[in-house]
């Protein structure tokens, strides 16, 4: 089964009077339970592609399908709702809410989505145990190491059981030991929960964990291996 499909994606940006093409006809199938890295130099279109798949941005042309449903024409409100229900994000700078505890940061996506009603305690504690930070649940982000913050970000991304988790340079702010640890956690979540992961990265470590690497250059896929 193909969870996600993009067809002939084009993304243009206006810079003054100049049009810059960030994506130039990208087509890609992402199968259920995949663990894929998108690699390429700065400016190759990696983050742009992630943002379009994550419904944070819209393509200029082309189509985006989730489970054979074309969502390209969704308006902003409908895209936001779809994103909140189906997509998790892990950012290189963690993006934790500083005044919330670990527990509250992980619970937050459930609290703002009417789809998830009732008591969240069991689900939050379960995911915190899975990523190995249950004992830190009452700490604030400022009391955590970089690796611990990224574990919180992983738990937050997974708490709503999304179709896909998108991670933009997830190891960029981590030392090599913590980077390896968080990649091992995400790979384990991929195996245990069958969650699809898609990374953009420069990091060879991330690519070594991937089951497939998609190489972008100048907005085009130049190689898949």
mmCIF file of the C-alpha atoms, coordinates in Angstrom:
data_MODEL
# 
_entry.id   MODEL 
# 
loop_
_atom_site.group_PDB 
_atom_site.id 
_atom_site.type_symbol 
_atom_site.label_atom_id 
_atom_site.label_alt_id 
_atom_site.label_comp_id 
_atom_site.label_asym_id 
_atom_site.label_entity_id 
_atom_site.label_seq_id 
_atom_site.pdbx_PDB_ins_code 
_atom_site.Cartn_x 
_atom_site.Cartn_y 
_atom_site.Cartn_z 
_atom_site.occupancy 
_atom_site.B_iso_or_equiv 
_atom_site.pdbx_formal_charge 
_atom_site.auth_seq_id 
_atom_site.auth_comp_id 
_atom_site.auth_asym_id 
_atom_site.auth_atom_id 
_atom_site.pdbx_PDB_model_num 
ATOM 1   C CA . UNK A 1 1   ? 0.000   0.000  0.000   1.00 0.00 ? 1   UNK A CA 1 
ATOM 2   C CA . UNK A 1 2   ? 1.233   3.494  -0.836  1.00 0.00 ? 2   UNK A CA 1 
ATOM 3   C CA . UNK A 1 3   ? 0.471   5.933  1.950   1.00 0.00 ? 3   UNK A CA 1 
ATOM 4   C CA . UNK A 1 4   ? 1.634   9.057  0.175   1.00 0.00 ? 4   UNK A CA 1 
ATOM 5   C CA . UNK A 1 5   ? 2.210   9.943  -3.459  1.00 0.00 ? 5   UNK A CA 1 
ATOM 6   C CA . UNK A 1 6   ? 3.432   13.160 -5.040  1.00 0.00 ? 6   UNK A CA 1 
ATOM 7   C CA . UNK A 1 7   ? 3.164   13.664 -8.782  1.00 0.00 ? 7   UNK A CA 1 
ATOM 8   C CA . UNK A 1 8   ? 5.080   16.239 -10.824 1.00 0.00 ? 8   UNK A CA 1 
ATOM 9   C CA . UNK A 1 9   ? 5.405   18.712 -7.944  1.00 0.00 ? 9   UNK A CA 1 
ATOM 10  C CA . UNK A 1 10  ? 6.584   22.168 -8.908  1.00 0.00 ? 10  UNK A CA 1 
ATOM 11  C CA . UNK A 1 11  ? 7.168   24.946 -6.396  1.00 0.00 ? 11  UNK A CA 1 
ATOM 12  C CA . UNK A 1 12  ? 8.072   28.474 -7.449  1.00 0.00 ? 12  UNK A CA 1 
ATOM 13  C CA . UNK A 1 13  ? 8.959   31.376 -5.169  1.00 0.00 ? 13  UNK A CA 1 
ATOM 14  C CA . UNK A 1 14  ? 9.030   35.024 -6.103  1.00 0.00 ? 14  UNK A CA 1 
ATOM 15  C CA . UNK A 1 15  ? 12.191  36.877 -5.066  1.00 0.00 ? 15  UNK A CA 1 
ATOM 16  C CA . UNK A 1 16  ? 11.579  40.433 -6.204  1.00 0.00 ? 16  UNK A CA 1 
ATOM 17  C CA . UNK A 1 17  ? 11.035  40.215 -9.954  1.00 0.00 ? 17  UNK A CA 1 
ATOM 18  C CA . UNK A 1 18  ? 12.745  36.836 -10.180 1.00 0.00 ? 18  UNK A CA 1 
ATOM 19  C CA . UNK A 1 19  ? 11.013  33.449 -10.006 1.00 0.00 ? 19  UNK A CA 1 
ATOM 20  C CA . UNK A 1 20  ? 13.027  30.780 -8.203  1.00 0.00 ? 20  UNK A CA 1 
ATOM 21  C CA . UNK A 1 21  ? 12.032  27.152 -8.814  1.00 0.00 ? 21  UNK A CA 1 
ATOM 22  C CA . UNK A 1 22  ? 12.567  25.166 -5.609  1.00 0.00 ? 22  UNK A CA 1 
ATOM 23  C CA . UNK A 1 23  ? 10.992  21.927 -6.891  1.00 0.00 ? 23  UNK A CA 1 
ATOM 24  C CA . UNK A 1 24  ? 11.000  20.968 -10.538 1.00 0.00 ? 24  UNK A CA 1 
ATOM 25  C CA . UNK A 1 25  ? 8.708   18.042 -11.328 1.00 0.00 ? 25  UNK A CA 1 
ATOM 26  C CA . UNK A 1 26  ? 9.226   15.781 -8.294  1.00 0.00 ? 26  UNK A CA 1 
ATOM 27  C CA . UNK A 1 27  ? 7.316   12.486 -8.274  1.00 0.00 ? 27  UNK A CA 1 
ATOM 28  C CA . UNK A 1 28  ? 7.588   10.086 -5.349  1.00 0.00 ? 28  UNK A CA 1 
ATOM 29  C CA . UNK A 1 29  ? 5.802   7.142  -3.714  1.00 0.00 ? 29  UNK A CA 1 
ATOM 30  C CA . UNK A 1 30  ? 6.129   6.679  0.049   1.00 0.00 ? 30  UNK A CA 1 
ATOM 31  C CA . UNK A 1 31  ? 4.950   3.261  1.146   1.00 0.00 ? 31  UNK A CA 1 
ATOM 32  C CA . UNK A 1 32  ? 3.361   2.461  4.481   1.00 0.00 ? 32  UNK A CA 1 
ATOM 33  C CA . UNK A 1 33  ? 5.903   1.951  7.321   1.00 0.00 ? 33  UNK A CA 1 
ATOM 34  C CA . UNK A 1 34  ? 8.786   3.395  5.277   1.00 0.00 ? 34  UNK A CA 1 
ATOM 35  C CA . UNK A 1 35  ? 11.909  4.939  6.822   1.00 0.00 ? 35  UNK A CA 1 
ATOM 36  C CA . UNK A 1 36  ? 13.238  7.290  4.152   1.00 0.00 ? 36  UNK A CA 1 
ATOM 37  C CA . UNK A 1 37  ? 15.857  10.039 3.994   1.00 0.00 ? 37  UNK A CA 1 
ATOM 38  C CA . UNK A 1 38  ? 15.803  12.914 1.524   1.00 0.00 ? 38  UNK A CA 1 
ATOM 39  C CA . UNK A 1 39  ? 19.387  14.022 0.975   1.00 0.00 ? 39  UNK A CA 1 
ATOM 40  C CA . UNK A 1 40  ? 20.965  16.836 -0.949  1.00 0.00 ? 40  UNK A CA 1 
ATOM 41  C CA . UNK A 1 41  ? 22.943  20.062 -0.654  1.00 0.00 ? 41  UNK A CA 1 
ATOM 42  C CA . UNK A 1 42  ? 21.486  23.274 0.745   1.00 0.00 ? 42  UNK A CA 1 
ATOM 43  C CA . UNK A 1 43  ? 19.002  24.724 -1.717  1.00 0.00 ? 43  UNK A CA 1 
ATOM 44  C CA . UNK A 1 44  ? 18.220  21.356 -3.290  1.00 0.00 ? 44  UNK A CA 1 
ATOM 45  C CA . UNK A 1 45  ? 14.545  21.485 -2.257  1.00 0.00 ? 45  UNK A CA 1 
ATOM 46  C CA . UNK A 1 46  ? 14.549  19.055 0.703   1.00 0.00 ? 46  UNK A CA 1 
ATOM 47  C CA . UNK A 1 47  ? 12.726  21.263 3.192   1.00 0.00 ? 47  UNK A CA 1 
ATOM 48  C CA . UNK A 1 48  ? 10.336  22.571 0.531   1.00 0.00 ? 48  UNK A CA 1 
ATOM 49  C CA . UNK A 1 49  ? 9.328   19.005 -0.320  1.00 0.00 ? 49  UNK A CA 1 
ATOM 50  C CA . UNK A 1 50  ? 8.805   18.155 3.355   1.00 0.00 ? 50  UNK A CA 1 
ATOM 51  C CA . UNK A 1 51  ? 6.716   21.297 3.872   1.00 0.00 ? 51  UNK A CA 1 
ATOM 52  C CA . UNK A 1 52  ? 4.419   20.428 0.965   1.00 0.00 ? 52  UNK A CA 1 
ATOM 53  C CA . UNK A 1 53  ? 3.990   16.806 2.070   1.00 0.00 ? 53  UNK A CA 1 
ATOM 54  C CA . UNK A 1 54  ? 3.368   18.123 5.593   1.00 0.00 ? 54  UNK A CA 1 
ATOM 55  C CA . UNK A 1 55  ? 0.644   20.505 4.350   1.00 0.00 ? 55  UNK A CA 1 
ATOM 56  C CA . UNK A 1 56  ? 2.598   23.506 5.629   1.00 0.00 ? 56  UNK A CA 1 
ATOM 57  C CA . UNK A 1 57  ? 2.968   24.853 2.085   1.00 0.00 ? 57  UNK A CA 1 
ATOM 58  C CA . UNK A 1 58  ? 1.262   24.382 -1.265  1.00 0.00 ? 58  UNK A CA 1 
ATOM 59  C CA . UNK A 1 59  ? 2.821   23.446 -4.568  1.00 0.00 ? 59  UNK A CA 1 
ATOM 60  C CA . UNK A 1 60  ? 2.615   25.705 -7.595  1.00 0.00 ? 60  UNK A CA 1 
ATOM 61  C CA . UNK A 1 61  ? 1.671   22.703 -9.716  1.00 0.00 ? 61  UNK A CA 1 
ATOM 62  C CA . UNK A 1 62  ? 1.385   18.961 -9.240  1.00 0.00 ? 62  UNK A CA 1 
ATOM 63  C CA . UNK A 1 63  ? -0.620  16.702 -6.950  1.00 0.00 ? 63  UNK A CA 1 
ATOM 64  C CA . UNK A 1 64  ? -0.353  15.296 -3.423  1.00 0.00 ? 64  UNK A CA 1 
ATOM 65  C CA . UNK A 1 65  ? -2.207  12.112 -2.466  1.00 0.00 ? 65  UNK A CA 1 
ATOM 66  C CA . UNK A 1 66  ? -2.740  10.494 0.932   1.00 0.00 ? 66  UNK A CA 1 
ATOM 67  C CA . UNK A 1 67  ? -4.097  6.952  0.593   1.00 0.00 ? 67  UNK A CA 1 
ATOM 68  C CA . UNK A 1 68  ? -5.216  7.770  -2.965  1.00 0.00 ? 68  UNK A CA 1 
ATOM 69  C CA . UNK A 1 69  ? -7.110  10.886 -1.859  1.00 0.00 ? 69  UNK A CA 1 
ATOM 70  C CA . UNK A 1 70  ? -5.927  13.972 -3.715  1.00 0.00 ? 70  UNK A CA 1 
ATOM 71  C CA . UNK A 1 71  ? -5.676  16.789 -1.158  1.00 0.00 ? 71  UNK A CA 1 
ATOM 72  C CA . UNK A 1 72  ? -4.034  19.303 -3.479  1.00 0.00 ? 72  UNK A CA 1 
ATOM 73  C CA . UNK A 1 73  ? -7.127  21.472 -3.765  1.00 0.00 ? 73  UNK A CA 1 
ATOM 74  C CA . UNK A 1 74  ? -7.867  21.683 -0.038  1.00 0.00 ? 74  UNK A CA 1 
ATOM 75  C CA . UNK A 1 75  ? -8.230  25.228 1.300   1.00 0.00 ? 75  UNK A CA 1 
ATOM 76  C CA . UNK A 1 76  ? -6.096  26.396 4.237   1.00 0.00 ? 76  UNK A CA 1 
ATOM 77  C CA . UNK A 1 77  ? -8.630  25.428 6.920   1.00 0.00 ? 77  UNK A CA 1 
ATOM 78  C CA . UNK A 1 78  ? -9.107  21.955 5.528   1.00 0.00 ? 78  UNK A CA 1 
ATOM 79  C CA . UNK A 1 79  ? -5.349  21.471 5.137   1.00 0.00 ? 79  UNK A CA 1 
ATOM 80  C CA . UNK A 1 80  ? -4.801  22.531 8.746   1.00 0.00 ? 80  UNK A CA 1 
ATOM 81  C CA . UNK A 1 81  ? -7.385  20.043 9.961   1.00 0.00 ? 81  UNK A CA 1 
ATOM 82  C CA . UNK A 1 82  ? -5.903  17.267 7.831   1.00 0.00 ? 82  UNK A CA 1 
ATOM 83  C CA . UNK A 1 83  ? -2.390  18.065 9.059   1.00 0.00 ? 83  UNK A CA 1 
ATOM 84  C CA . UNK A 1 84  ? -3.452  18.089 12.710  1.00 0.00 ? 84  UNK A CA 1 
ATOM 85  C CA . UNK A 1 85  ? -5.130  14.699 12.351  1.00 0.00 ? 85  UNK A CA 1 
ATOM 86  C CA . UNK A 1 86  ? -2.569  12.864 10.231  1.00 0.00 ? 86  UNK A CA 1 
ATOM 87  C CA . UNK A 1 87  ? 0.945   14.335 10.339  1.00 0.00 ? 87  UNK A CA 1 
ATOM 88  C CA . UNK A 1 88  ? 3.585   14.565 13.062  1.00 0.00 ? 88  UNK A CA 1 
ATOM 89  C CA . UNK A 1 89  ? 6.632   16.845 12.968  1.00 0.00 ? 89  UNK A CA 1 
ATOM 90  C CA . UNK A 1 90  ? 10.105  16.686 14.510  1.00 0.00 ? 90  UNK A CA 1 
ATOM 91  C CA . UNK A 1 91  ? 12.204  19.839 14.175  1.00 0.00 ? 91  UNK A CA 1 
ATOM 92  C CA . UNK A 1 92  ? 15.962  20.315 14.515  1.00 0.00 ? 92  UNK A CA 1 
ATOM 93  C CA . UNK A 1 93  ? 15.470  23.000 17.188  1.00 0.00 ? 93  UNK A CA 1 
ATOM 94  C CA . UNK A 1 94  ? 12.905  20.857 19.082  1.00 0.00 ? 94  UNK A CA 1 
ATOM 95  C CA . UNK A 1 95  ? 10.163  23.575 19.192  1.00 0.00 ? 95  UNK A CA 1 
ATOM 96  C CA . UNK A 1 96  ? 9.082   22.656 22.716  1.00 0.00 ? 96  UNK A CA 1 
ATOM 97  C CA . UNK A 1 97  ? 6.862   25.085 24.636  1.00 0.00 ? 97  UNK A CA 1 
ATOM 98  C CA . UNK A 1 98  ? 9.163   26.396 27.413  1.00 0.00 ? 98  UNK A CA 1 
ATOM 99  C CA . UNK A 1 99  ? 6.464   26.954 30.073  1.00 0.00 ? 99  UNK A CA 1 
ATOM 100 C CA . UNK A 1 100 ? 5.025   23.426 29.717  1.00 0.00 ? 100 UNK A CA 1 
ATOM 101 C CA . UNK A 1 101 ? 6.432   20.290 31.324  1.00 0.00 ? 101 UNK A CA 1 
ATOM 102 C CA . UNK A 1 102 ? 7.555   17.281 29.316  1.00 0.00 ? 102 UNK A CA 1 
ATOM 103 C CA . UNK A 1 103 ? 4.186   15.638 29.954  1.00 0.00 ? 103 UNK A CA 1 
ATOM 104 C CA . UNK A 1 104 ? 2.279   18.767 28.908  1.00 0.00 ? 104 UNK A CA 1 
ATOM 105 C CA . UNK A 1 105 ? 4.349   19.253 25.745  1.00 0.00 ? 105 UNK A CA 1 
ATOM 106 C CA . UNK A 1 106 ? 3.570   15.704 24.639  1.00 0.00 ? 106 UNK A CA 1 
ATOM 107 C CA . UNK A 1 107 ? -0.101  16.012 25.556  1.00 0.00 ? 107 UNK A CA 1 
ATOM 108 C CA . UNK A 1 108 ? -0.503  19.386 23.807  1.00 0.00 ? 108 UNK A CA 1 
ATOM 109 C CA . UNK A 1 109 ? -1.372  18.059 20.281  1.00 0.00 ? 109 UNK A CA 1 
ATOM 110 C CA . UNK A 1 110 ? -4.234  16.073 21.810  1.00 0.00 ? 110 UNK A CA 1 
ATOM 111 C CA . UNK A 1 111 ? -5.542  19.045 23.798  1.00 0.00 ? 111 UNK A CA 1 
ATOM 112 C CA . UNK A 1 112 ? -5.883  21.313 20.754  1.00 0.00 ? 112 UNK A CA 1 
ATOM 113 C CA . UNK A 1 113 ? -7.522  18.718 18.518  1.00 0.00 ? 113 UNK A CA 1 
ATOM 114 C CA . UNK A 1 114 ? -11.239 18.000 19.118  1.00 0.00 ? 114 UNK A CA 1 
ATOM 115 C CA . UNK A 1 115 ? -10.721 14.563 17.576  1.00 0.00 ? 115 UNK A CA 1 
ATOM 116 C CA . UNK A 1 116 ? -8.945  13.477 20.779  1.00 0.00 ? 116 UNK A CA 1 
ATOM 117 C CA . UNK A 1 117 ? -11.383 13.779 23.659  1.00 0.00 ? 117 UNK A CA 1 
ATOM 118 C CA . UNK A 1 118 ? -11.295 12.391 27.174  1.00 0.00 ? 118 UNK A CA 1 
ATOM 119 C CA . UNK A 1 119 ? -8.427  11.516 29.484  1.00 0.00 ? 119 UNK A CA 1 
ATOM 120 C CA . UNK A 1 120 ? -5.044  11.445 27.772  1.00 0.00 ? 120 UNK A CA 1 
ATOM 121 C CA . UNK A 1 121 ? -2.996  10.223 30.750  1.00 0.00 ? 121 UNK A CA 1 
ATOM 122 C CA . UNK A 1 122 ? -2.626  6.588  29.677  1.00 0.00 ? 122 UNK A CA 1 
ATOM 123 C CA . UNK A 1 123 ? -1.568  7.413  26.114  1.00 0.00 ? 123 UNK A CA 1 
ATOM 124 C CA . UNK A 1 124 ? 0.879   10.135 27.146  1.00 0.00 ? 124 UNK A CA 1 
ATOM 125 C CA . UNK A 1 125 ? 2.541   8.005  29.824  1.00 0.00 ? 125 UNK A CA 1 
ATOM 126 C CA . UNK A 1 126 ? 2.776   5.063  27.425  1.00 0.00 ? 126 UNK A CA 1 
ATOM 127 C CA . UNK A 1 127 ? 4.587   7.056  24.727  1.00 0.00 ? 127 UNK A CA 1 
ATOM 128 C CA . UNK A 1 128 ? 6.903   8.659  27.303  1.00 0.00 ? 128 UNK A CA 1 
ATOM 129 C CA . UNK A 1 129 ? 7.890   5.179  28.477  1.00 0.00 ? 129 UNK A CA 1 
ATOM 130 C CA . UNK A 1 130 ? 8.455   4.051  24.894  1.00 0.00 ? 130 UNK A CA 1 
ATOM 131 C CA . UNK A 1 131 ? 10.970  6.840  24.235  1.00 0.00 ? 131 UNK A CA 1 
ATOM 132 C CA . UNK A 1 132 ? 12.603  6.409  27.654  1.00 0.00 ? 132 UNK A CA 1 
ATOM 133 C CA . UNK A 1 133 ? 11.786  9.723  29.368  1.00 0.00 ? 133 UNK A CA 1 
ATOM 134 C CA . UNK A 1 134 ? 8.873   8.870  31.644  1.00 0.00 ? 134 UNK A CA 1 
ATOM 135 C CA . UNK A 1 135 ? 10.916  9.810  34.725  1.00 0.00 ? 135 UNK A CA 1 
ATOM 136 C CA . UNK A 1 136 ? 11.395  13.304 33.251  1.00 0.00 ? 136 UNK A CA 1 
ATOM 137 C CA . UNK A 1 137 ? 7.689   13.991 32.751  1.00 0.00 ? 137 UNK A CA 1 
ATOM 138 C CA . UNK A 1 138 ? 7.508   16.849 35.276  1.00 0.00 ? 138 UNK A CA 1 
ATOM 139 C CA . UNK A 1 139 ? 10.593  18.721 34.056  1.00 0.00 ? 139 UNK A CA 1 
ATOM 140 C CA . UNK A 1 140 ? 10.565  21.871 31.950  1.00 0.00 ? 140 UNK A CA 1 
ATOM 141 C CA . UNK A 1 141 ? 12.463  21.968 28.618  1.00 0.00 ? 141 UNK A CA 1 
ATOM 142 C CA . UNK A 1 142 ? 15.219  24.164 30.132  1.00 0.00 ? 142 UNK A CA 1 
ATOM 143 C CA . UNK A 1 143 ? 16.017  21.295 32.516  1.00 0.00 ? 143 UNK A CA 1 
ATOM 144 C CA . UNK A 1 144 ? 16.665  18.819 29.684  1.00 0.00 ? 144 UNK A CA 1 
ATOM 145 C CA . UNK A 1 145 ? 19.679  17.952 27.547  1.00 0.00 ? 145 UNK A CA 1 
ATOM 146 C CA . UNK A 1 146 ? 19.475  18.214 23.758  1.00 0.00 ? 146 UNK A CA 1 
ATOM 147 C CA . UNK A 1 147 ? 18.962  14.472 23.391  1.00 0.00 ? 147 UNK A CA 1 
ATOM 148 C CA . UNK A 1 148 ? 16.184  14.499 25.990  1.00 0.00 ? 148 UNK A CA 1 
ATOM 149 C CA . UNK A 1 149 ? 14.454  17.402 24.244  1.00 0.00 ? 149 UNK A CA 1 
ATOM 150 C CA . UNK A 1 150 ? 14.509  15.490 20.963  1.00 0.00 ? 150 UNK A CA 1 
ATOM 151 C CA . UNK A 1 151 ? 12.966  12.459 22.690  1.00 0.00 ? 151 UNK A CA 1 
ATOM 152 C CA . UNK A 1 152 ? 10.156  14.738 23.876  1.00 0.00 ? 152 UNK A CA 1 
ATOM 153 C CA . UNK A 1 153 ? 9.747   15.974 20.297  1.00 0.00 ? 153 UNK A CA 1 
ATOM 154 C CA . UNK A 1 154 ? 9.554   12.366 19.050  1.00 0.00 ? 154 UNK A CA 1 
ATOM 155 C CA . UNK A 1 155 ? 6.919   11.495 21.660  1.00 0.00 ? 155 UNK A CA 1 
ATOM 156 C CA . UNK A 1 156 ? 4.909   14.613 20.779  1.00 0.00 ? 156 UNK A CA 1 
ATOM 157 C CA . UNK A 1 157 ? 5.039   13.731 17.068  1.00 0.00 ? 157 UNK A CA 1 
ATOM 158 C CA . UNK A 1 158 ? 3.861   10.169 17.699  1.00 0.00 ? 158 UNK A CA 1 
ATOM 159 C CA . UNK A 1 159 ? 1.178   10.782 20.351  1.00 0.00 ? 159 UNK A CA 1 
ATOM 160 C CA . UNK A 1 160 ? -1.683  11.159 17.857  1.00 0.00 ? 160 UNK A CA 1 
ATOM 161 C CA . UNK A 1 161 ? -0.603  8.061  15.860  1.00 0.00 ? 161 UNK A CA 1 
ATOM 162 C CA . UNK A 1 162 ? -0.069  9.960  12.599  1.00 0.00 ? 162 UNK A CA 1 
ATOM 163 C CA . UNK A 1 163 ? 0.106   8.500  9.099   1.00 0.00 ? 163 UNK A CA 1 
ATOM 164 C CA . UNK A 1 164 ? 3.586   9.952  8.757   1.00 0.00 ? 164 UNK A CA 1 
ATOM 165 C CA . UNK A 1 165 ? 6.227   11.734 10.830  1.00 0.00 ? 165 UNK A CA 1 
ATOM 166 C CA . UNK A 1 166 ? 8.295   14.369 9.023   1.00 0.00 ? 166 UNK A CA 1 
ATOM 167 C CA . UNK A 1 167 ? 11.686  15.237 10.495  1.00 0.00 ? 167 UNK A CA 1 
ATOM 168 C CA . UNK A 1 168 ? 13.700  18.186 9.176   1.00 0.00 ? 168 UNK A CA 1 
ATOM 169 C CA . UNK A 1 169 ? 17.397  17.712 10.062  1.00 0.00 ? 169 UNK A CA 1 
ATOM 170 C CA . UNK A 1 170 ? 16.481  15.936 13.345  1.00 0.00 ? 170 UNK A CA 1 
ATOM 171 C CA . UNK A 1 171 ? 20.106  15.381 14.421  1.00 0.00 ? 171 UNK A CA 1 
ATOM 172 C CA . UNK A 1 172 ? 21.474  18.823 13.513  1.00 0.00 ? 172 UNK A CA 1 
ATOM 173 C CA . UNK A 1 173 ? 21.693  20.080 17.110  1.00 0.00 ? 173 UNK A CA 1 
ATOM 174 C CA . UNK A 1 174 ? 22.823  16.814 18.707  1.00 0.00 ? 174 UNK A CA 1 
ATOM 175 C CA . UNK A 1 175 ? 26.238  15.311 19.382  1.00 0.00 ? 175 UNK A CA 1 
ATOM 176 C CA . UNK A 1 176 ? 27.009  11.990 17.713  1.00 0.00 ? 176 UNK A CA 1 
ATOM 177 C CA . UNK A 1 177 ? 26.004  9.806  20.686  1.00 0.00 ? 177 UNK A CA 1 
ATOM 178 C CA . UNK A 1 178 ? 22.636  11.535 21.158  1.00 0.00 ? 178 UNK A CA 1 
ATOM 179 C CA . UNK A 1 179 ? 22.048  11.555 17.402  1.00 0.00 ? 179 UNK A CA 1 
ATOM 180 C CA . UNK A 1 180 ? 22.548  7.790  17.279  1.00 0.00 ? 180 UNK A CA 1 
ATOM 181 C CA . UNK A 1 181 ? 20.258  7.301  20.283  1.00 0.00 ? 181 UNK A CA 1 
ATOM 182 C CA . UNK A 1 182 ? 17.363  9.297  18.834  1.00 0.00 ? 182 UNK A CA 1 
ATOM 183 C CA . UNK A 1 183 ? 17.698  7.577  15.453  1.00 0.00 ? 183 UNK A CA 1 
ATOM 184 C CA . UNK A 1 184 ? 17.566  4.200  17.191  1.00 0.00 ? 184 UNK A CA 1 
ATOM 185 C CA . UNK A 1 185 ? 14.406  5.294  19.027  1.00 0.00 ? 185 UNK A CA 1 
ATOM 186 C CA . UNK A 1 186 ? 12.739  6.443  15.811  1.00 0.00 ? 186 UNK A CA 1 
ATOM 187 C CA . UNK A 1 187 ? 13.706  3.228  14.029  1.00 0.00 ? 187 UNK A CA 1 
ATOM 188 C CA . UNK A 1 188 ? 12.214  1.228  16.908  1.00 0.00 ? 188 UNK A CA 1 
ATOM 189 C CA . UNK A 1 189 ? 8.999   3.287  16.717  1.00 0.00 ? 189 UNK A CA 1 
ATOM 190 C CA . UNK A 1 190 ? 8.928   2.623  12.985  1.00 0.00 ? 190 UNK A CA 1 
ATOM 191 C CA . UNK A 1 191 ? 9.116   -1.121 13.638  1.00 0.00 ? 191 UNK A CA 1 
ATOM 192 C CA . UNK A 1 192 ? 6.754   -1.245 16.622  1.00 0.00 ? 192 UNK A CA 1 
ATOM 193 C CA . UNK A 1 193 ? 4.078   1.245  15.525  1.00 0.00 ? 193 UNK A CA 1 
ATOM 194 C CA . UNK A 1 194 ? 4.465   0.853  11.728  1.00 0.00 ? 194 UNK A CA 1 
ATOM 195 C CA . UNK A 1 195 ? 4.717   4.646  11.508  1.00 0.00 ? 195 UNK A CA 1 
ATOM 196 C CA . UNK A 1 196 ? 6.158   6.088  8.300   1.00 0.00 ? 196 UNK A CA 1 
ATOM 197 C CA . UNK A 1 197 ? 9.147   8.405  8.783   1.00 0.00 ? 197 UNK A CA 1 
ATOM 198 C CA . UNK A 1 198 ? 10.497  10.851 6.207   1.00 0.00 ? 198 UNK A CA 1 
ATOM 199 C CA . UNK A 1 199 ? 13.673  12.820 6.984   1.00 0.00 ? 199 UNK A CA 1 
ATOM 200 C CA . UNK A 1 200 ? 15.490  15.669 5.300   1.00 0.00 ? 200 UNK A CA 1 
ATOM 201 C CA . UNK A 1 201 ? 19.151  15.544 6.204   1.00 0.00 ? 201 UNK A CA 1 
ATOM 202 C CA . UNK A 1 202 ? 22.805  16.229 5.479   1.00 0.00 ? 202 UNK A CA 1 
ATOM 203 C CA . UNK A 1 203 ? 23.823  13.726 8.159   1.00 0.00 ? 203 UNK A CA 1 
ATOM 204 C CA . UNK A 1 204 ? 25.383  10.437 7.036   1.00 0.00 ? 204 UNK A CA 1 
ATOM 205 C CA . UNK A 1 205 ? 24.224  8.850  10.300  1.00 0.00 ? 205 UNK A CA 1 
ATOM 206 C CA . UNK A 1 206 ? 20.578  9.486  9.400   1.00 0.00 ? 206 UNK A CA 1 
ATOM 207 C CA . UNK A 1 207 ? 21.161  8.142  5.891   1.00 0.00 ? 207 UNK A CA 1 
ATOM 208 C CA . UNK A 1 208 ? 22.789  5.010  7.321   1.00 0.00 ? 208 UNK A CA 1 
ATOM 209 C CA . UNK A 1 209 ? 19.592  4.273  9.279   1.00 0.00 ? 209 UNK A CA 1 
ATOM 210 C CA . UNK A 1 210 ? 17.326  4.826  6.256   1.00 0.00 ? 210 UNK A CA 1 
ATOM 211 C CA . UNK A 1 211 ? 15.974  1.956  4.226   1.00 0.00 ? 211 UNK A CA 1 
ATOM 212 C CA . UNK A 1 212 ? 15.911  4.239  1.184   1.00 0.00 ? 212 UNK A CA 1 
ATOM 213 C CA . UNK A 1 213 ? 17.692  7.491  0.268   1.00 0.00 ? 213 UNK A CA 1 
ATOM 214 C CA . UNK A 1 214 ? 16.237  9.975  -2.204  1.00 0.00 ? 214 UNK A CA 1 
ATOM 215 C CA . UNK A 1 215 ? 18.842  12.391 -3.537  1.00 0.00 ? 215 UNK A CA 1 
ATOM 216 C CA . UNK A 1 216 ? 17.668  15.851 -4.585  1.00 0.00 ? 216 UNK A CA 1 
ATOM 217 C CA . UNK A 1 217 ? 19.612  18.433 -6.559  1.00 0.00 ? 217 UNK A CA 1 
ATOM 218 C CA . UNK A 1 218 ? 18.282  21.666 -8.013  1.00 0.00 ? 218 UNK A CA 1 
ATOM 219 C CA . UNK A 1 219 ? 14.733  20.663 -7.151  1.00 0.00 ? 219 UNK A CA 1 
ATOM 220 C CA . UNK A 1 220 ? 14.865  17.307 -8.949  1.00 0.00 ? 220 UNK A CA 1 
ATOM 221 C CA . UNK A 1 221 ? 15.301  13.712 -7.841  1.00 0.00 ? 221 UNK A CA 1 
ATOM 222 C CA . UNK A 1 222 ? 18.643  12.625 -9.273  1.00 0.00 ? 222 UNK A CA 1 
ATOM 223 C CA . UNK A 1 223 ? 18.983  9.227  -7.599  1.00 0.00 ? 223 UNK A CA 1 
ATOM 224 C CA . UNK A 1 224 ? 17.123  6.747  -5.375  1.00 0.00 ? 224 UNK A CA 1 
ATOM 225 C CA . UNK A 1 225 ? 18.910  3.938  -3.564  1.00 0.00 ? 225 UNK A CA 1 
# 
